[in-house]
Amino acid sequence: MVEKDTQLSTLDVGELDLFVQSMEPWPIEAIGNQAWLDWHIRLQKLNQQAVLEASTMQEELTKEILISYGKLPILVHEAICIQVWRSKIYPKILKSEIPLANTFGIYMVLYHEAATVGLLETVLFHEDGAQCISEVIIDLLHYSIEQLTSLVAILNDGYLGSETKNTEGESILEELERQKRCLQFDISMRCISIVRYLAEHIESTGVGASLSTNIYKTHDLPSLLCHLIQLQPWRKFDDKGNLLMFNYGRWSKPTSEESSQLHRTEAQLWLCFRQLLLEPRLTHYYTIEECRRAAFCSLEAKISDLMLDQIPPLGDLKMFLCRLAVGDFSSLHNRANGTKNPGCTLIEVVPQIKENYLKEVRKRSKAISKAQMKNFQMDGSDESRNMAKKLLESYTSDAALALDSGGAKCAKCGDKASKKCSRCKTEWYCGRECQVQQWPKHKDICDQFANLCV
């Protein structure tokens, strides 16, 4: 948690109001151009400001202004826009005959999605945030569940063991793919919180029936959450056997206090799982057949007394799982599923944003990728240097560091850092020894930033 500092701020009230008023959905073909870059910087600052307000217990003006102007749905459009760009345009850019000189431009677009999801994660904690996006909430639910499915896929692909791989001598394409996987992991972890908030606000959104249908019948979200709890994506071990925890976008060694506490992501998973199994709508939409019953009951032993001390509501979930283990719930759910829900008529809300973006790029992906290549070349011109400097300032400002659990962390060991790389100004170290050890991994990106900005 960041200590309260009234002086630490990204935007004043006037800038905040202006930035929010200017928000609008962007077409995919605009990604990477100068106007879009300015929008990316504004979005990044909005995200930083929202997190600072939430973490320092200030009045959450960013959330209030976004809701008052009705701009939260635009963030859902942005996240899905970059998702479609990542699946349809990005692969074409990688196959282009014009080689990329560096990864900075592409990384910026990929990071745009992470910043958007980060802002959504912050503002959707509140019920009025979920109400504001009611018209696109099914689109956001589909997007978030797709990210959780991608999380399972990259975990099964050995992502948690990739820390030990040597990145020295990577090609541009290999570096991009590594960065893309890291951002995909970060986005997916944030979507765990978003799914939890949507599940908690089912009744207040006005589309509870459609949300429930998608959560229970279309996607079987309880089983997906159960699988993620078993996989424990918030923790891994380095090549020396040291435990690392994922916090605020980076892996670091937990302190003794952190080791004794339930990890933030683990808590979100458990609370979401509890919400879905104890939700009154469950009996109308979900059948706990034998396979699901066995998977859910296997989690009962994981709810320890230490967990219950930290999150007492999990006691209700433990009791439910105990009853599930000794009883047969299948007949109850089959009877409930066979009756009509109150209201009789159901008009289901379906996601449309992704399909609209896919129509936008259909048969045009190659032409769009070719036109966008010039936006990502970073050719060393005065325009590209100025743009790179503006972006780096937004990424490495004091406000940006405040997002990282209280300040800069050493890129090598994860301890609190006070020294910044004097050449590129983007990476921090606790001392000379860690900087020297990290240099083989940092050299390529340091060269890129130095060439762009000097």
Residue pairs with C-beta under 8 A, 6 or more apart in sequence:
1 55
1 405
1 406
2 8
2 52
2 55
2 56
2 402
2 405
2 406
2 407
3 56
3 406
4 56
4 57
4 58
5 56
6 58
8 52
8 56
8 398
8 399
8 402
9 49
9 52
9 399
10 45
10 46
10 48
10 49
10 52
10 397
10 399
11 19
11 45
11 46
11 49
13 61
16 46
16 49
16 61
16 62
16 65
17 65
19 42
19 45
19 46
20 46
20 62
20 65
20 66
20 69
20 71
21 69
22 42
23 69
23 71
23 74
24 74
25 74
25 77
25 78
25 81
26 36
26 39
26 78
26 81
27 360
28 81
28 84
28 85
28 89
28 357
28 360
28 361
28 368
29 360
29 364
29 368
29 371
29 372
30 36
31 81
31 82
31 85
31 89
31 109
31 372
31 375
32 105
32 109
32 372
32 375
32 376
33 375
34 383
34 387
37 108
37 387
37 390
37 391
40 108
40 112
40 115
40 391
41 390
41 391
41 394
43 78
43 112
43 115
43 116
43 119
44 115
44 394
44 395
45 394
45 399
46 62
46 66
46 119
47 115
47 116
47 118
47 119
47 122
48 394
48 397
48 399
48 400
48 402
48 403
49 62
49 399
50 60
50 62
50 63
50 119
50 122
50 123
51 118
51 122
51 402
51 403
52 58
52 399
52 402
52 403
53 59
53 60
53 61
53 62
53 63
54 60
54 122
54 125
55 402
60 123
60 126
62 122
62 123
63 122
63 123
63 126
63 129
66 72
66 75
66 123
66 132
67 123
67 128
67 129
67 132
70 132
72 120
72 123
72 129
72 132
72 133
73 132
73 133
73 135
73 136
75 116
75 119
75 120
76 120
76 133
76 136
76 139
76 140
76 143
76 353
77 136
77 353
78 112
78 113
78 116
79 113
79 116
79 117
79 120
79 140
79 143
80 139
80 143
80 353
80 354
80 357
81 357
82 109
82 110
82 112
82 113
82 116
83 113
83 143
83 146
83 354
84 354
84 357
84 358
84 361
85 109
86 110
86 113
86 180
88 358
88 361
88 365
89 361
89 365
89 368
89 369
89 372
90 106
90 109
90 110
90 180
92 365
92 366
92 368
92 369
92 370
93 100
93 106
93 369
93 372
93 373
93 376
94 173
94 176
96 369
96 370
96 373
98 373
98 377
99 172
100 106
100 172
100 173
100 176
100 376
100 377
101 172
101 377
101 378
101 379
102 172
102 378
102 448
102 451
102 452
103 172
103 175
103 176
103 179
103 445
103 448
104 378
104 388
104 391
104 448
104 449
104 452
105 375
105 376
105 377
105 378
106 176
106 376
107 176
107 179
108 391
109 376
110 179
110 180
110 183
111 183
113 183
113 187
114 183
114 186
114 187
114 190
114 249
117 147
117 187
117 190
117 191
117 194
118 190
120 140
120 194
121 190
121 193
121 194
123 129
124 130
124 133
124 193
124 194
124 197
124 198
125 193
125 197
127 201
127 204
129 197
130 137
130 197
130 198
130 201
130 204
130 205
131 201
131 204
131 205
131 206
133 140
134 205
134 206
134 207
136 353
137 198
137 205
137 207
137 211
138 207
138 210
138 211
138 214
138 349
138 350
138 351
139 351
139 352
139 353
139 354
140 194
140 198
141 195
141 198
141 211
141 214
141 215
141 351
142 214
142 351
142 354
143 191
143 354
144 191
144 194
144 195
144 198
145 191
145 195
145 219
145 221
145 224
147 184
147 187
147 188
147 191
148 188
148 191
148 192
148 195
148 224
148 225
148 228
149 224
150 184
150 188
151 184
151 185
151 188
151 189
151 191
151 228
151 233
152 224
152 227
152 228
152 231
154 181
154 184
154 185
154 188
155 231
155 233
159 181
159 185
160 233
160 236
161 236
162 178
162 181
163 236
163 238
163 239
163 244
163 251
164 238
164 239
167 175
167 178
167 441
168 440
168 441
168 443
170 178
170 444
175 444
175 445
185 233
185 246
186 249
188 233
189 233
189 234
189 246
189 265
192 228
192 265
192 268
192 269
192 272
193 268
195 221
195 225
195 272
196 268
196 269
196 271
196 272
196 275
198 205
198 211
199 215
199 221
199 272
199 275
199 276
199 279
200 275
202 208
202 211
202 212
202 215
202 279
202 281
205 211
207 349
208 281
209 341
209 343
209 346
209 348
210 346
210 348
210 349
212 279
212 281
212 284
212 285
213 285
213 346
213 348
215 221
215 276
215 285
216 222
216 276
216 281
216 282
216 285
216 286
217 285
217 286
221 276
222 273
222 276
222 277
222 286
222 292
222 296
223 292
223 295
225 269
225 272
225 273
225 276
226 273
226 295
226 296
226 299
227 295
228 269
229 266
229 269
229 270
229 273
229 299
229 302
230 298
230 299
232 266
233 246
233 265
234 245
234 246
234 263
234 264
234 265
234 266
235 243
235 244
235 245
235 246
235 263
236 243
236 244
236 246
236 251
237 243
237 244
238 244
242 253
243 253
243 254
243 259
244 251
244 252
244 253
244 254
244 414
245 251
245 252
245 253
245 254
245 258
245 263
246 265
247 258
247 264
247 405
248 403
248 404
248 405
249 403
249 404
250 404
250 409
250 414
251 414
252 409
252 413
252 414
252 415
253 413
253 414
253 415
260 306
261 310
262 270
262 306
262 307
262 310
262 311
267 310
267 311
270 303
270 307
270 311
270 314
270 317
271 311
271 313
271 314
273 299
273 317
274 313
274 314
274 316
274 317
276 282
277 296
277 317
277 320
278 316
278 317
278 320
283 332
283 333
283 336
283 337
284 336
284 337
284 339
284 341
285 337
286 333
286 337
287 330
287 333
287 334
287 337
288 296
288 324
288 329
288 330
288 333
289 330
290 330
293 324
293 329
293 330
296 321
296 324
297 321
297 324
297 325
299 321
300 318
300 321
300 322
300 325
303 314
303 317
303 318
303 321
307 314
308 314
308 315
308 318
361 368
377 384
378 384
378 388
378 452
380 451
380 452
384 452
385 452
385 453
388 449
388 452
388 453
389 453
392 425
392 426
392 449
392 453
394 400
395 426
396 420
396 425
396 426
401 407
401 408
406 416
407 416
407 417
408 416
408 417
408 418
408 420
408 428
409 415
409 416
409 417
409 428
410 416
410 417
410 428
410 429
410 430
410 431
410 434
411 417
411 427
411 428
411 429
411 434
411 438
411 442
412 429
412 430
412 434
412 435
412 437
412 438
413 430
413 434
415 430
416 430
417 428
417 429
417 430
418 428
418 430
419 428
419 429
419 430
419 431
419 435
420 426
420 427
420 428
420 429
421 427
421 428
421 429
421 435
421 442
421 446
423 446
423 449
423 450
424 445
424 446
424 449
424 450
424 453
425 449
426 445
426 446
426 449
427 438
427 442
427 445
427 446
429 435
429 438
